[in-house]
Amino acid sequence: MTDQHRFDVTSSDGLTLAGFRYGTHDPALPTVVAIHGYPDNHHVWDGVAAALDGRANVYTYDVRGAGESEAPAGKAGYRFDRLISDVSRVIDAVREVSGDRSKVHLIGHDWGSIQGWHAVVDPAVADKTASYTSVSGPNLNHAGEYLQGVKGFKDVPARLRQAAGSTYIPFFLAPGLADSLYKRGWGQKLIETLEKRGTGGRVAEGYVRSERDFTNGLNLYRANMPGPFLKPAEATTSVPVQVVTPEGDLFVTPPLQLAGLDKSPKSRHVSVPGGHWVVAQNPGPLADATFEWIESNR
């Protein structure tokens, strides 16, 4: 595993976020900033970072409430304005600690992808971002447009498939329900069961999730859903966007992930083998696709 070096980032509301650099920084290489999803921490990127070693500088961080980062007092601290500000401040910190003022290349997975999508729509983040790679997570406004975009019977089956894959969301939104199960030790068992779907029974290995990764991260859902689904806002970006869809992802279907591609001036879609947690289960192809997109946008 590539050595990790920690640096701290102070959020706009005074939290300490734990940032990490894999290996040493080479100014001749492009810089990647990776955002993890739920219920993970930054270690989910270890395999991708190893696969990009020698091709890119890789930085990541623990999202507020996860891993080694501090958590806000309540769910309001997980709203998109805070999350987008965190992405912006992490980018600034990466440029400061590296001494490299070049634009960065963002990549996000699951809720990290959702955060990344919302971040690159913000002009302040877009101005610091050379490209974005989204894995298994849409901009929620794009998702709302897609879900409301039924024009005839032919559009219904795809929406029903996505609805089937999203049956866990009401469970996460219900106050206290998932929290109670997680505190009884069911979190890892539940996620391992979900990980096996679409992967032939394989689970992501090599990193550990803590109870706070499960419980705190529920506020990502509770602070930001279902508003954009019900009343989606316009969400365009100046950043080139690549959407990587895992072939076995049963939770976020390709049509939902691809819903926002027309909101970017330059985009492409790549499919890779793996399930929803492809970032940890099969990082090599994902790293290759990410590097190709980086090279085409340097």
C-alpha positions in Angstrom: 0.0 0.0 0.0 1.3 3.5 -0.8 2.3 5.5 2.3 -0.3 8.0 3.5 0.6 11.4 4.9 -2.1 13.3 6.8 -2.8 17.1 6.7 -5.7 18.9 8.3 -8.3 21.1 6.7 -10.5 23.5 8.6 -14.1 23.7 7.3 -16.2 26.8 7.0 -18.0 25.9 10.3 -14.8 25.1 12.2 -14.5 21.3 11.9 -11.2 19.6 11.4 -11.3 17.4 8.3 -8.6 14.8 7.9 -6.8 15.0 4.5 -4.4 12.5 3.1 -1.7 12.4 0.4 -0.7 9.0 -1.0 3.1 8.9 -1.4 5.1 11.9 -2.4 3.9 14.8 -4.7 5.5 14.9 -8.1 4.8 18.4 -9.7 5.2 16.8 -13.2 2.1 14.6 -12.6 -1.6 15.6 -12.5 -3.3 15.8 -9.1 -6.4 13.8 -8.2 -8.7 14.6 -5.3 -10.9 11.6 -4.4 -14.2 11.9 -2.4 -15.5 8.7 -0.7 -19.1 7.7 -0.3 -21.4 6.1 2.3 -20.7 4.3 4.6 -17.0 4.5 3.8 -13.9 6.4 4.7 -10.9 7.5 2.7 -9.4 4.0 2.8 -11.9 2.9 0.1 -9.5 4.7 -2.3 -6.4 2.8 -1.3 -6.6 0.4 -4.3 -7.2 3.2 -6.8 -4.3 5.3 -5.4 -2.0 2.3 -5.7 -3.1 1.7 -9.3 -2.4 5.4 -10.1 1.0 5.4 -8.5 3.5 6.9 -10.9 0.8 8.3 -13.1 -0.9 10.9 -10.8 -0.6 12.5 -7.4 -3.6 11.2 -5.3 -5.1 13.1 -2.4 -8.3 12.2 -0.5 -10.0 13.1 2.8 -12.5 11.8 5.3 -15.9 13.4 4.6 -17.2 15.3 7.7 -18.4 12.8 10.3 -16.5 9.9 8.7 -13.1 8.3 9.4 -10.8 10.7 11.3 -12.7 13.9 10.5 -14.8 15.7 13.0 -18.6 15.6 12.8 -21.1 18.6 13.0 -23.6 18.6 15.9 -26.6 17.9 13.8 -27.9 16.9 10.3 -28.0 20.6 9.2 -24.2 20.4 9.1 -24.4 17.9 6.3 -26.3 20.1 3.8 -24.9 20.6 0.4 -23.6 24.1 1.0 -21.4 22.7 3.7 -20.3 19.7 1.6 -19.5 21.9 -1.4 -17.5 24.2 0.8 -15.6 21.2 2.2 -14.6 20.1 -1.3 -13.4 23.7 -2.2 -11.4 23.9 1.0 -9.8 20.5 0.5 -8.7 21.5 -3.0 -7.2 24.7 -1.6 -5.4 22.7 1.1 -4.1 20.3 -1.5 -2.7 23.1 -3.6 -1.2 24.7 -0.4 0.6 21.6 1.0 1.8 20.5 -2.5 2.9 23.9 -3.6 1.2 23.1 -6.9 -1.4 25.6 -8.1 -2.6 23.5 -11.1 -6.2 22.6 -11.4 -7.1 19.3 -9.8 -9.0 16.3 -11.2 -11.9 15.3 -9.0 -13.2 11.7 -8.7 -16.1 10.7 -6.5 -17.9 7.5 -5.6 -21.5 7.0 -4.3 -22.2 10.0 -2.0 -18.7 11.2 -2.8 -19.9 11.3 -6.4 -23.1 13.1 -5.5 -21.0 15.7 -3.6 -18.6 16.0 -6.5 -21.4 16.6 -9.0 -22.9 19.3 -6.8 -19.4 20.8 -6.2 -18.5 21.2 -9.9 -21.8 23.0 -10.5 -20.5 25.7 -8.2 -18.3 28.1 -10.2 -15.8 28.6 -7.3 -15.0 24.8 -7.4 -15.3 24.5 -11.2 -12.6 27.2 -11.6 -10.2 24.9 -9.7 -11.2 21.7 -11.4 -9.7 20.3 -14.7 -12.0 17.3 -14.9 -14.5 15.2 -12.9 -15.0 11.4 -12.8 -18.3 10.3 -11.3 -18.8 6.7 -10.1 -22.2 5.4 -9.0 -23.8 8.7 -8.0 -25.7 11.5 -9.8 -26.3 15.1 -9.1 -29.5 14.9 -7.2 -31.1 17.6 -9.3 -30.3 15.6 -12.4 -31.7 12.6 -10.7 -34.9 14.5 -10.0 -35.2 15.6 -13.7 -34.7 11.9 -14.7 -37.2 10.5 -12.3 -39.8 13.1 -13.4 -39.0 12.7 -17.1 -41.5 9.9 -17.9 -43.0 10.7 -21.3 -44.6 7.4 -22.1 -44.9 3.7 -21.1 -41.4 3.0 -22.7 -39.8 5.2 -20.0 -41.4 3.3 -17.1 -39.4 0.1 -16.9 -36.1 1.9 -16.3 -37.6 4.0 -13.6 -39.0 0.9 -11.9 -35.6 -0.7 -12.0 -34.1 2.3 -10.3 -36.9 2.4 -7.8 -36.2 -1.2 -6.9 -32.5 -0.4 -6.4 -33.4 2.6 -4.1 -35.6 0.7 -1.7 -33.0 1.3 1.1 -33.4 5.1 1.0 -36.7 5.2 3.1 -35.0 2.9 5.6 -32.0 5.4 5.9 -34.4 8.4 6.1 -36.5 7.0 8.9 -35.3 8.6 12.1 -33.6 6.1 14.5 -34.3 3.0 12.5 -31.0 2.4 10.7 -29.1 4.0 13.7 -30.5 1.4 16.1 -29.4 -1.5 13.9 -26.0 -0.1 13.3 -25.4 0.4 17.1 -26.2 -3.3 17.5 -23.4 -4.2 15.1 -25.5 -4.9 12.0 -24.0 -2.2 9.9 -21.0 -4.2 8.5 -23.2 -7.3 8.0 -25.8 -5.2 6.1 -23.2 -3.6 3.8 -21.4 -6.8 3.1 -24.7 -8.3 2.0 -25.3 -5.3 -0.3 -21.8 -5.5 -1.6 -22.3 -9.1 -2.8 -25.2 -8.0 -5.1 -24.0 -7.9 -8.7 -20.4 -9.1 -7.9 -20.7 -12.9 -7.7 -20.6 -12.8 -3.9 -17.4 -10.8 -3.6 -17.0 -8.0 -1.0 -14.6 -5.1 -0.8 -11.6 -5.9 1.4 -8.6 -4.1 2.8 -10.2 -1.4 4.9 -12.4 -1.1 8.0 -15.6 1.0 8.5 -16.3 2.3 12.0 -19.7 2.7 13.7 -19.5 6.4 13.2 -19.0 5.9 9.4 -22.4 4.2 9.4 -24.4 6.4 11.8 -23.0 9.9 11.0 -23.3 9.3 7.3 -27.0 8.8 7.5 -27.3 12.6 7.8 -26.1 12.9 4.2 -29.4 11.4 3.2 -31.5 13.1 5.9 -30.1 16.6 5.2 -30.4 16.6 1.4 -33.3 14.3 0.4 -35.9 14.2 -1.0 -35.9 17.9 -2.0 -34.1 17.8 -5.3 -36.1 14.8 -6.4 -39.4 16.7 -5.9 -38.2 20.1 -7.2 -35.0 19.8 -9.2 -33.0 22.9 -9.9 -30.9 23.7 -13.0 -27.4 22.3 -12.5 -24.9 22.9 -15.3 -21.1 22.8 -15.1 -18.2 24.1 -17.1 -16.1 21.0 -16.0 -15.6 18.1 -18.4 -17.4 15.1 -16.8 -16.8 11.4 -17.2 -19.4 8.9 -15.8 -18.0 5.5 -14.9 -20.8 2.9 -14.5 -20.0 -0.5 -12.8 -21.6 -3.3 -14.8 -23.0 -4.9 -11.7 -24.3 -1.8 -9.8 -27.8 -2.7 -8.7 -28.3 0.5 -6.7 -27.6 3.3 -9.1 -28.6 2.3 -12.6 -26.7 3.7 -15.7 -29.6 5.9 -16.9 -29.7 7.7 -13.5 -25.9 8.1 -13.5 -25.9 9.4 -17.0 -28.8 11.9 -16.5 -26.4 14.8 -16.2 -24.0 14.3 -19.0 -25.7 16.9 -21.2 -25.0 19.4 -18.5 -21.3 19.4 -19.2 -19.5 20.9 -22.3 -17.4 17.7 -22.7 -18.3 14.3 -21.4 -18.0 10.6 -21.9 -19.4 7.3 -20.5 -17.3 4.3 -19.6 -18.5 1.0 -18.2 -16.2 -1.2 -16.0 -16.6 -4.6 -14.5 -17.6 -4.7 -10.9 -20.4 -4.0 -8.4 -21.4 -0.8 -6.7 -18.2 -0.8 -4.6 -16.0 -1.2 -7.7 -13.7 1.4 -6.3 -12.4 -1.2 -3.7 -13.4 -4.4 -5.4 -11.8 -3.8 -8.8 -9.8 -0.6 -8.7 -7.5 -1.2 -11.7 -10.0 -0.6 -14.6 -11.4 2.4 -12.7 -8.0 3.9 -12.3 -7.2 3.3 -16.0 -10.5 5.0 -17.1 -9.8 7.9 -14.7 -6.3 8.4 -16.0 -7.4 8.3 -19.6 -9.9 11.1 -18.8 -7.3 13.1 -17.0 -4.9 12.8 -19.9 -7.5 14.1 -22.3 -8.2 17.1 -20.1 -4.7 18.3 -19.1 
